[in-house]
């Protein structure tokens, strides 16, 4: 089952049809970003990596249950933690 992501919500504001296609069109394949949009994404990704690399210690969970476990342990930084319920899923950049 497809789940709504933060990227989907951002895209919905620009074009609600893309979200509909993702969930209801069998052969829908989104187009990749190119040109200036890809350049901006690359800069953002590099900046995020530099910020995370500057931390002394962080954890990068691979699942929702691992994210919850790290939160319960009280670790200082969780990078790309996964939170979800039965209808939504999200990844926090850093918490």
C-alpha positions in Angstrom: 0.0 0.0 0.0 1.3 3.5 -0.9 1.6 5.9 2.0 1.6 9.6 1.9 5.0 11.2 2.5 6.1 14.7 3.3 7.2 15.0 -0.4 3.6 14.1 -1.5 2.1 16.9 0.7 4.5 19.4 -0.8 3.7 18.2 -4.3 0.0 18.3 -3.6 0.2 22.1 -3.1 1.7 22.4 -6.6 -0.3 19.8 -8.4 -3.0 17.7 -6.6 -3.3 15.4 -9.6 0.2 13.9 -9.0 -1.0 12.6 -5.6 -4.1 11.1 -7.2 -2.0 9.5 -9.9 0.3 8.0 -7.3 -2.5 6.2 -5.5 -4.9 5.3 -8.3 -3.0 5.1 -11.6 -1.5 1.7 -12.1 1.3 2.6 -14.5 2.2 6.1 -13.1 5.9 6.9 -12.8 6.8 10.3 -11.6 9.4 12.3 -13.5 12.8 13.0 -12.0 13.9 16.5 -11.2 16.3 18.0 -13.6 18.2 21.2 -14.3 17.9 23.9 -11.7 15.6 21.9 -9.4 18.2 19.0 -9.3 20.9 21.6 -8.6 19.0 23.0 -5.6 18.3 19.5 -4.3 22.0 18.6 -4.5 23.1 21.8 -2.6 20.5 21.0 0.1 21.7 17.4 0.4 25.3 18.5 0.7 24.4 21.1 3.4 22.4 18.5 5.3 25.3 16.0 5.2 27.7 18.7 6.4 25.4 19.5 9.4 25.0 15.8 10.3 28.7 15.1 9.9 29.5 17.9 12.3 27.7 16.0 15.2 29.8 13.9 17.5 27.3 11.1 17.5 24.0 10.3 15.8 21.9 7.3 15.0 20.3 6.5 11.6 17.5 4.0 12.2 16.3 1.7 9.4 12.8 1.1 10.6 9.9 2.6 12.7 10.5 0.2 15.6 14.2 1.1 15.6 13.3 4.8 15.7 11.0 4.3 18.7 13.6 2.2 20.5 16.2 5.0 20.1 13.7 7.6 21.3 12.9 5.5 24.4 16.7 5.2 25.1 16.9 9.0 24.9 19.7 9.2 22.4 20.7 12.8 21.6 20.4 12.8 17.8 18.3 10.7 15.4 18.9 11.3 11.7 16.2 10.3 9.2 14.1 8.7 11.9 11.0 7.0 10.6 7.5 7.7 12.1 4.3 6.2 10.8 0.8 5.2 11.5 -1.7 3.1 9.5 -2.1 5.9 6.9 1.0 8.0 6.9 4.8 7.7 7.0 7.4 10.4 7.5 11.1 10.7 7.9 12.4 13.5 10.2 15.7 15.0 9.0 17.1 15.3 12.5 15.5 15.0 15.9 
